[in-house]
Amino acid sequence: MGMLNIIKKAGVGAVAASNPVALLYGEVVQTSPLTVLVEQRLSLPAEVLVLTEQLTERKVRIGTEEVVVRQGLYAGDRVLLARMQGGQSYVLLDRVVSA
């Protein structure tokens, strides 16, 4: 095996060992406290989840009425997550909907 192949193999191993960002699908199990189940085996508590603004509820007042402009997460919602390098935190990117 040549020196170049050894260096390539070491580089690939280093990247794999560092757990680079990975995209995963999950399902919201409960909203208070927020818990997401990933691949039916890994339950993620709120402490390791980072929410984007897109997934938080937004209401506006129009006259005397409050109107929901953007819904928050609900139990049963399917979501797309990004596992951050090292696997210590997960960013909830958005809901996953059927085509």
C-alpha beads as a LAMMPS data file, in Angstrom:
LAMMPS data file: protein, C-alpha beads

99 atoms
98 bonds

1 atom types
1 bond types

-500.0 500.0 xlo xhi
-500.0 500.0 ylo yhi
-500.0 500.0 zlo zhi

Masses

1 110.0

Atoms # bond

1 1 1 0.000 0.000 0.000
2 1 1 1.468 3.348 -1.026
3 1 1 1.917 6.363 1.251
4 1 1 -0.927 8.241 -0.463
5 1 1 -3.386 5.414 0.227
6 1 1 -2.315 5.255 3.878
7 1 1 -2.909 9.008 4.267
8 1 1 -6.322 8.752 2.563
9 1 1 -7.350 5.872 4.805
10 1 1 -6.243 7.769 7.943
11 1 1 -8.200 10.855 6.814
12 1 1 -11.397 8.887 6.216
13 1 1 -11.022 7.224 9.618
14 1 1 -10.530 10.575 11.359
15 1 1 -13.689 12.038 9.805
16 1 1 -15.746 8.957 10.708
17 1 1 -14.475 9.035 14.293
18 1 1 -15.451 12.679 14.795
19 1 1 -19.152 12.067 13.964
20 1 1 -19.659 14.812 11.362
21 1 1 -23.094 16.358 10.907
22 1 1 -25.748 13.820 9.881
23 1 1 -29.389 14.303 8.881
24 1 1 -31.958 12.131 10.657
25 1 1 -35.734 11.720 10.741
26 1 1 -37.615 11.732 14.015
27 1 1 -41.072 11.914 15.517
28 1 1 -42.232 14.232 18.278
29 1 1 -43.355 11.989 21.145
30 1 1 -44.395 14.773 23.526
31 1 1 -44.182 18.554 23.587
32 1 1 -43.840 19.337 27.278
33 1 1 -41.062 18.585 27.864
34 1 1 -40.125 18.196 24.214
35 1 1 -39.043 14.650 23.368
36 1 1 -38.187 13.331 19.900
37 1 1 -37.852 9.659 18.976
38 1 1 -35.238 8.983 16.273
39 1 1 -35.424 5.801 14.194
40 1 1 -37.714 4.158 16.789
41 1 1 -34.779 3.544 19.145
42 1 1 -33.200 6.794 20.352
43 1 1 -35.244 9.114 22.577
44 1 1 -33.883 12.675 22.609
45 1 1 -34.801 14.903 25.580
46 1 1 -35.256 18.687 25.370
47 1 1 -31.775 19.286 26.821
48 1 1 -30.057 18.094 23.626
49 1 1 -32.542 19.632 21.163
50 1 1 -32.141 23.030 19.511
51 1 1 -35.292 24.488 17.925
52 1 1 -35.300 26.819 14.961
53 1 1 -37.740 29.734 14.910
54 1 1 -39.684 27.994 12.136
55 1 1 -40.868 25.331 14.609
56 1 1 -42.043 27.665 17.371
57 1 1 -45.616 28.877 17.647
58 1 1 -46.225 32.451 16.475
59 1 1 -49.410 34.378 17.252
60 1 1 -50.469 37.901 16.309
61 1 1 -53.278 40.012 17.654
62 1 1 -55.724 41.345 15.078
63 1 1 -58.136 43.670 16.827
64 1 1 -59.373 41.744 19.831
65 1 1 -58.646 38.321 18.346
66 1 1 -55.394 36.354 18.576
67 1 1 -54.557 34.459 15.370
68 1 1 -52.017 31.628 15.032
69 1 1 -49.704 32.473 12.137
70 1 1 -47.321 29.561 12.600
71 1 1 -48.029 26.379 14.566
72 1 1 -45.561 24.920 17.048
73 1 1 -44.717 21.252 17.297
74 1 1 -47.319 18.636 18.195
75 1 1 -47.001 15.003 19.251
76 1 1 -46.916 12.872 16.107
77 1 1 -45.156 15.486 13.938
78 1 1 -42.359 14.037 11.811
79 1 1 -39.256 16.214 11.855
80 1 1 -35.894 16.515 10.141
81 1 1 -32.940 16.812 12.518
82 1 1 -29.254 17.540 12.068
83 1 1 -26.954 15.764 14.502
84 1 1 -24.157 18.189 15.265
85 1 1 -20.539 17.063 15.212
86 1 1 -19.836 14.909 18.227
87 1 1 -23.501 13.913 18.639
88 1 1 -24.093 16.054 21.737
89 1 1 -26.872 18.219 20.277
90 1 1 -29.508 17.957 17.567
91 1 1 -31.025 20.852 15.601
92 1 1 -34.667 20.416 14.609
93 1 1 -34.701 21.866 11.113
94 1 1 -38.318 21.532 9.999
95 1 1 -41.397 19.333 9.795
96 1 1 -41.491 16.572 7.212
97 1 1 -44.698 16.443 5.184
98 1 1 -46.007 14.001 2.599
99 1 1 -45.831 14.949 -1.070

Bonds

1 1 1 2
2 1 2 3
3 1 3 4
4 1 4 5
5 1 5 6
6 1 6 7
7 1 7 8
8 1 8 9
9 1 9 10
10 1 10 11
11 1 11 12
12 1 12 13
13 1 13 14
14 1 14 15
15 1 15 16
16 1 16 17
17 1 17 18
18 1 18 19
19 1 19 20
20 1 20 21
21 1 21 22
22 1 22 23
23 1 23 24
24 1 24 25
25 1 25 26
26 1 26 27
27 1 27 28
28 1 28 29
29 1 29 30
30 1 30 31
31 1 31 32
32 1 32 33
33 1 33 34
34 1 34 35
35 1 35 36
36 1 36 37
37 1 37 38
38 1 38 39
39 1 39 40
40 1 40 41
41 1 41 42
42 1 42 43
43 1 43 44
44 1 44 45
45 1 45 46
46 1 46 47
47 1 47 48
48 1 48 49
49 1 49 50
50 1 50 51
51 1 51 52
52 1 52 53
53 1 53 54
54 1 54 55
55 1 55 56
56 1 56 57
57 1 57 58
58 1 58 59
59 1 59 60
60 1 60 61
61 1 61 62
62 1 62 63
63 1 63 64
64 1 64 65
65 1 65 66
66 1 66 67
67 1 67 68
68 1 68 69
69 1 69 70
70 1 70 71
71 1 71 72
72 1 72 73
73 1 73 74
74 1 74 75
75 1 75 76
76 1 76 77
77 1 77 78
78 1 78 79
79 1 79 80
80 1 80 81
81 1 81 82
82 1 82 83
83 1 83 84
84 1 84 85
85 1 85 86
86 1 86 87
87 1 87 88
88 1 88 89
89 1 89 90
90 1 90 91
91 1 91 92
92 1 92 93
93 1 93 94
94 1 94 95
95 1 95 96
96 1 96 97
97 1 97 98
98 1 98 99
